[in-house]
């Protein structure tokens, strides 16, 4: 043990950091042995409480993760023995007790099973759960976030998140979902659910849907951390590398996406010297792994390729919009959706002019799924402004501002509407995000 220089605050920070790194392995190992996810999390939380009680006085262990695992193991064994004694006493009422050989729980917990974390990921993201439940349960069990942290991240009541997690566990138990990595076609289907959850978490951090902040970098960091873990656990899956590549490159821009006062800075206006070149390098390497798989690029790898086009351009003017438009067309072929078509329209406008883009956008105005999607009028307003139609553009920006639930984005859109009212020159200065 080492206690030199350790303060209660520093110990707490260390415990939090260790928990974030080790909780998935703890809960995974305990779930494998107990077959009960709720019990496994309870035992792991007991170990966390023990660390918070013990480490301030004894100092930090040389191997904090191993300390937590050992503590959780001892508590699990005590729990098993209590349950076994109770069962034994019940069974032996009215007759003499016989000594039954105790299962070797300690050996089972000491066994290192590399798939424990992967199993935990797959069960947390099981399609039997709603998307919201999958996100909450994954962040809780795999990410090690507290209920309060998840609630803050998604601007939800803590009681709502707590109930969502409890219901998710009950649903998994009722459905008798096994603690295993699926095989064959089921693996592919379940992996898609896992990737969707990570993508949803990252996107909420990259462009917050509501609240006072334009971005939530901590949420992006958590999704990226989990993505890297998943890539290590499934090295032969190109779409996993594709998603990691996408998140790495997108995360590289976070420092440039806001001004010092927190106001949004759109892509074409960003100071590219503030982009994180290390993250870009990691993203391009992950994309290369996806491309070298020999399989056709999936939706995440295609989006990563689009992000890579931006990352490789030294200036906004050097962006290869023609290639980006072609990549969006390929993406639309893989996963047709109105949102993909809207993004393609932006790329077409940048490559071939705002009139070409507006033609595509106008086809989407009647799509029910985009009726309350604020980016549709935002994009349309931008293109109208560039075409010298400020009155129409202003109306679109005002409509977009009314639809968004993010305070920073609302201020941006209101400002763009005001610029349209100020005159054609100011209106034309509006740029896509």
C-alpha positions in Angstrom: 0.0 0.0 0.0 1.1 3.6 -0.6 -0.5 6.5 1.2 2.1 9.2 0.6 0.5 12.4 -0.6 -2.9 10.8 -0.8 -5.8 13.1 0.3 -9.5 12.1 0.5 -10.2 13.9 -2.7 -7.3 12.3 -4.6 -8.4 8.9 -3.2 -11.9 9.5 -4.4 -10.7 10.5 -7.9 -8.6 7.4 -8.0 -11.4 5.1 -6.9 -13.7 6.7 -9.6 -11.0 6.2 -12.3 -10.3 2.6 -11.3 -14.0 1.9 -11.1 -14.5 3.3 -14.6 -11.8 1.1 -16.0 -12.5 -2.1 -14.0 -16.2 -2.2 -13.4 -17.1 -4.0 -16.6 -14.6 -6.8 -15.9 -15.8 -7.0 -12.3 -19.5 -7.2 -13.2 -18.8 -9.5 -16.2 -16.9 -12.0 -14.1 -19.5 -12.0 -11.3 -22.4 -12.3 -13.8 -20.7 -15.3 -15.4 -20.4 -17.1 -12.1 -23.7 -16.0 -10.4 -25.9 -15.9 -13.5 -27.6 -12.9 -12.0 -26.7 -9.5 -13.4 -28.4 -7.6 -10.5 -26.5 -9.6 -7.9 -23.3 -9.2 -9.8 -23.6 -5.4 -9.9 -24.5 -5.3 -6.2 -21.4 -7.3 -5.3 -19.2 -5.1 -7.5 -20.8 -2.0 -5.9 -20.0 -3.5 -2.4 -16.4 -3.7 -3.4 -16.5 0.0 -4.5 -18.0 1.0 -1.2 -15.3 -1.0 0.6 -12.6 0.9 -1.4 -14.1 4.3 -0.5 -14.1 3.2 3.2 -10.7 1.6 3.3 -8.3 3.4 1.0 -8.3 6.8 2.7 -6.9 5.3 5.9 -4.7 2.5 4.4 -3.5 4.2 1.3 -3.9 3.2 -2.3 -3.1 -0.4 -3.2 -0.3 -1.1 -5.7 -2.9 -2.8 -7.9 -6.3 -1.1 -7.3 -8.1 -3.1 -9.9 -6.9 -6.4 -8.4 -7.9 -5.2 -5.0 -11.5 -4.5 -6.2 -11.7 -7.9 -7.9 -10.4 -9.7 -4.7 -12.9 -7.8 -2.5 -15.8 -8.6 -4.9 -14.7 -12.2 -5.0 -14.7 -12.6 -1.2 -18.1 -11.0 -0.9 -19.4 -13.2 -3.7 -18.1 -16.3 -1.9 -19.7 -15.1 1.4 -23.0 -14.6 -0.4 -22.9 -18.1 -1.9 -22.1 -19.7 1.4 -24.9 -17.9 3.1 -27.3 -19.0 0.4 -26.0 -22.6 0.5 -26.3 -22.8 4.3 -29.9 -21.5 4.1 -30.7 -24.1 1.4 -29.0 -26.8 3.4 -30.9 -26.0 6.6 -34.2 -25.9 4.7 -33.6 -29.2 3.0 -32.5 -30.9 6.3 -35.4 -30.0 8.4 -36.6 -33.2 10.1 -33.5 -35.2 9.3 -29.8 -35.2 10.1 -27.5 -32.8 8.3 -25.1 -34.3 5.8 -22.0 -32.6 4.7 -22.2 -31.6 1.0 -19.0 -30.7 -0.8 -19.0 -26.9 -1.4 -18.6 -25.8 -5.0 -15.3 -24.2 -5.8 -16.6 -20.6 -6.2 -13.2 -19.1 -5.6 -11.7 -21.0 -8.5 -14.5 -20.0 -10.8 -14.0 -16.4 -9.9 -10.3 -16.6 -10.3 -10.7 -18.0 -13.8 -9.9 -15.4 -16.4 -12.4 -15.4 -19.2 -11.5 -12.9 -21.9 -15.1 -12.8 -23.2 -16.6 -11.6 -19.9 -16.7 -8.0 -20.9 -17.8 -8.8 -24.4 -20.7 -10.9 -23.0 -21.6 -7.9 -20.8 -21.7 -5.6 -23.8 -23.9 -7.9 -25.8 -26.4 -8.5 -23.0 -26.5 -4.8 -22.1 -27.3 -4.0 -25.8 -29.8 -6.8 -26.3 -32.6 -5.9 -28.8 -35.2 -7.1 -26.4 -34.6 -3.7 -24.6 -35.7 -0.3 -25.9 -32.9 1.9 -27.3 -33.1 4.2 -24.3 -32.8 1.2 -21.9 -29.8 -0.2 -23.9 -28.0 3.1 -23.6 -28.7 3.5 -19.9 -27.7 -0.1 -19.1 -24.6 0.0 -21.2 -23.3 3.2 -19.6 -24.1 1.8 -16.2 -22.7 -1.8 -16.5 -20.0 -1.4 -19.2 -19.1 2.2 -18.8 -19.2 2.3 -15.0 -21.2 5.5 -14.9 -23.4 6.2 -11.9 -27.2 6.7 -12.4 -26.7 10.4 -11.6 -24.0 10.8 -14.3 -26.2 9.1 -16.9 -29.2 11.4 -15.9 -27.0 14.5 -16.2 -25.7 13.4 -19.6 -29.1 13.0 -21.1 -30.9 15.7 -19.1 -33.3 13.2 -17.5 -34.5 12.8 -14.0 -32.3 10.5 -11.9 -35.4 8.5 -10.9 -36.3 8.0 -14.6 -32.8 6.6 -15.4 -32.9 4.4 -12.2 -36.3 3.0 -13.2 -35.1 2.5 -16.8 -32.1 0.4 -15.6 -34.2 -1.6 -13.1 -36.8 -2.4 -15.8 -34.0 -3.3 -18.3 -32.6 -5.9 -15.9 -36.1 -7.3 -15.2 -36.7 -7.6 -18.9 -33.5 -9.5 -19.5 -34.3 -11.8 -16.7 -37.9 -12.4 -17.9 -36.6 -13.1 -21.4 -34.0 -15.5 -20.0 -31.3 -13.8 -22.1 -28.2 -16.0 -21.6 -24.9 -14.4 -20.6 -23.0 -15.4 -23.7 -21.6 -14.0 -27.0 -24.1 -15.1 -29.7 -22.9 -16.9 -32.8 -23.6 -16.7 -36.6 -26.4 -14.5 -37.8 -27.4 -13.7 -34.3 -23.9 -12.3 -33.6 -24.2 -10.0 -36.6 -27.7 -8.8 -35.6 -26.7 -8.2 -31.9 -23.4 -6.5 -33.0 -25.5 -4.0 -34.9 -27.4 -3.2 -31.7 -24.2 -2.7 -29.8 -22.8 -0.4 -32.4 -26.0 1.6 -32.5 -25.8 2.2 -28.8 -22.3 3.4 -28.9 -23.1 5.7 -31.9 -26.2 7.1 -30.0 -24.1 7.9 -26.9 -21.3 9.5 -29.0 -23.7 11.6 -31.1 -25.5 12.9 -27.9 -22.1 14.1 -26.8 -21.0 15.5 -30.1 -24.2 17.5 -30.8 -26.4 17.6 -27.6 -30.1 17.4 -28.5 -31.1 19.6 -25.6 -29.8 21.8 -22.8 -27.4 24.7 -22.5 -24.2 23.1 -23.9 -23.5 22.6 -27.6 -21.4 19.5 -26.9 -20.8 17.1 -24.0 -17.2 15.9 -24.5 -17.3 13.5 -21.5 -20.0 11.5 -23.3 -18.0 11.4 -26.5 -15.0 10.2 -24.5 -17.0 7.4 -22.8 -18.4 6.2 -26.2 -15.0 6.2 -27.7 -13.5 4.3 -24.8 -16.1 1.6 -25.0 -15.6 1.5 -28.8 -11.9 0.9 -28.4 -12.6 -1.9 -25.9 -15.0 -3.5 -28.4 -12.5 -3.2 -31.2 -9.9 -5.1 -29.1 -12.5 -7.8 -28.3 -13.7 -8.2 -31.9 -10.6 -7.4 -34.0 -12.0 -9.1 -37.2 -15.1 -7.0 -37.4 -14.6 -4.2 -39.9 -17.7 -2.2 -38.8 -16.4 -2.0 -35.3 -13.2 -0.4 -36.6 -15.4 1.8 -38.9 -17.3 3.1 -35.9 -14.2 3.7 -33.9 -12.6 5.5 -36.8 -15.7 7.7 -37.1 -15.7 8.6 -33.4 -11.9 9.2 -33.3 -12.0 11.6 -36.3 -15.2 13.4 -35.1 -13.8 13.7 -31.6 -10.7 15.3 -33.0 -12.8 18.4 -33.8 -14.4 18.9 -30.3 -12.0 21.5 -29.2 -12.7 23.6 -32.3 -16.5 23.2 -32.3 -17.1 25.9 -29.6 -15.9 29.4 -29.1 -14.4 30.5 -25.7 -17.9 31.6 -24.7 -19.4 28.2 -25.6 -21.0 29.4 -28.8 -21.0 26.9 -31.7 -18.4 27.1 -34.4 -19.5 25.5 -37.6 -17.3 23.1 -39.6 -16.2 25.4 -42.3 -15.3 28.2 -39.8 -13.3 26.0 -37.5 -9.6 26.6 -36.8 -8.2 23.4 -38.1 -5.0 23.9 -36.1 -7.1 23.1 -33.0 -8.1 19.7 -34.4 -6.4 16.9 -32.5 -4.0 15.3 -34.9 -3.4 12.3 -32.6 -7.1 11.4 -32.7 -7.1 11.9 -36.5 -4.1 9.6 -36.8 -5.9 6.9 -34.7 -9.1 7.3 -36.7 -7.3 7.0 -40.1 -5.5 3.9 -38.8 -8.9 2.3 -37.7 -10.4 3.2 -41.0 -7.5 1.4 -42.8 -8.2 -1.7 -40.7 -11.8 -1.6 -41.8 -10.8 -1.2 -45.4 -8.3 -4.0 -45.3 -10.9 -6.5 -44.1 -11.7 -7.5 -47.7 -15.4 -6.8 -47.1 -17.5 -3.9 -48.6 -17.6 -0.9 -46.3 -20.6 -0.8 -44.0 -22.5 2.3 -42.9 -20.1 3.3 -40.1 -17.0 2.8 -42.2 -18.6 4.9 -45.0 -19.3 7.7 -42.5 -15.7 7.4 -41.3 -14.6 7.8 -44.9 -16.6 11.0 -45.1 -15.1 12.3 -41.8 -11.6 11.4 -43.1 -12.2 13.6 -46.2 -12.6 16.6 -43.8 -9.7 15.5 -41.7 -7.3 15.3 -44.7 -8.3 18.8 -46.0 -5.8 21.3 -44.7 -8.3 24.1 -45.3 -12.1 24.2 -45.8 -11.5 25.1 -49.4 -9.5 21.9 -50.1 -12.4 19.6 -49.0 -13.2 17.0 -51.6 -17.0 17.6 -51.7 -17.4 15.5 -54.9 -16.1 12.5 -53.1 -18.1 13.2 -50.0 -21.3 13.4 -52.1 -20.4 10.1 -53.7 -19.8 8.5 -50.3 -23.2 9.8 -49.1 -24.8 8.2 -52.1 -23.1 4.9 -51.2 -24.3 5.3 -47.6 -27.9 5.9 -48.8 -27.6 2.7 -50.7 -26.5 0.8 -47.6 -28.9 2.5 -45.1 -31.6 4.5 -46.8 -33.0 7.2 -44.6 -34.2 10.8 -44.9 -31.4 12.1 -42.6 -28.8 10.5 -44.9 -30.5 12.1 -47.9 -30.4 15.5 -46.1 -26.7 15.2 -45.5 -26.2 14.1 -49.1 -28.0 17.3 -50.2 -25.6 19.4 -48.2 -22.6 17.7 -49.9 -24.2 18.0 -53.3 -24.8 21.7 -52.7 -21.1 22.2 -51.7 -19.9 20.2 -54.7 -22.3 21.4 -57.4 -23.9 24.5 -56.1 -26.8 25.5 -53.7 -29.5 25.1 -56.4 -28.6 21.4 -56.9 -28.7 20.9 -53.1 -32.0 22.8 -52.7 -33.6 20.6 -55.3 -32.8 17.5 -53.2 -33.9 19.2 -49.9 -37.2 20.2 -51.3 -38.0 16.6 -52.0 -37.7 15.9 -48.3 -40.0 18.6 -47.0 -43.0 16.3 -47.2 -41.3 13.4 -45.4 -43.2 12.7 -42.1 -40.0 11.6 -40.3 -38.4 15.0 -40.8 -41.5 17.1 -39.9 -40.0 18.2 -36.6 -36.4 17.7 -37.4 -34.8 21.1 -37.0 -31.9 20.5 -39.4 -34.2 20.3 -42.4 -35.3 24.0 -42.2 -31.8 24.9 -41.1 -30.2 23.4 -44.2 -32.9 24.8 -46.4 -32.4 28.2 -44.9 -28.7 28.1 -45.6 -29.2 27.1 -49.2 -31.9 29.8 -49.7 -29.6 32.4 -48.2 -26.8 31.4 -50.6 -29.2 31.7 -53.5 -30.0 35.3 -52.5 -33.5 34.6 -51.1 -33.1 36.1 -47.6 -36.8 36.4 -46.7 -37.4 32.7 -47.3 -34.2 31.8 -45.6 -35.1 33.9 -42.5 -38.4 32.0 -42.2 -36.6 28.7 -42.4 -34.0 29.7 -39.7 -36.8 30.9 -37.4 -38.6 27.6 -37.8 -35.4 25.6 -37.1 -34.8 27.7 -34.0 -38.3 26.9 -32.7 -37.8 23.2 -33.2 -34.4 22.7 -31.6 -34.2 22.0 -27.9 -30.5 23.0 -27.5 -30.0 26.5 -26.2 -26.7 27.1 -28.0 -28.1 25.9 -31.3 -31.2 28.1 -30.9 -29.1 31.2 -30.4 -27.1 30.3 -33.5 -30.2 29.8 -35.7 -31.8 33.0 -34.3 -28.6 34.9 -35.2 -28.7 33.5 -38.8 -32.3 34.6 -39.1 -31.3 38.1 -38.0 -28.5 38.1 -40.5 -31.0 37.4 -43.2 -33.1 40.4 -42.1 -30.0 42.6 -42.1 -29.3 42.2 -45.8 -28.3 39.8 -48.6 -24.6 40.1 -47.8 -25.0 39.0 -44.2 -27.5 36.3 -45.2 -25.2 34.8 -47.7 -22.5 34.5 -45.1 -24.4 31.7 -43.3 -22.6 28.3 -43.7 -23.7 24.7 -43.1 -22.7 23.0 -39.8 
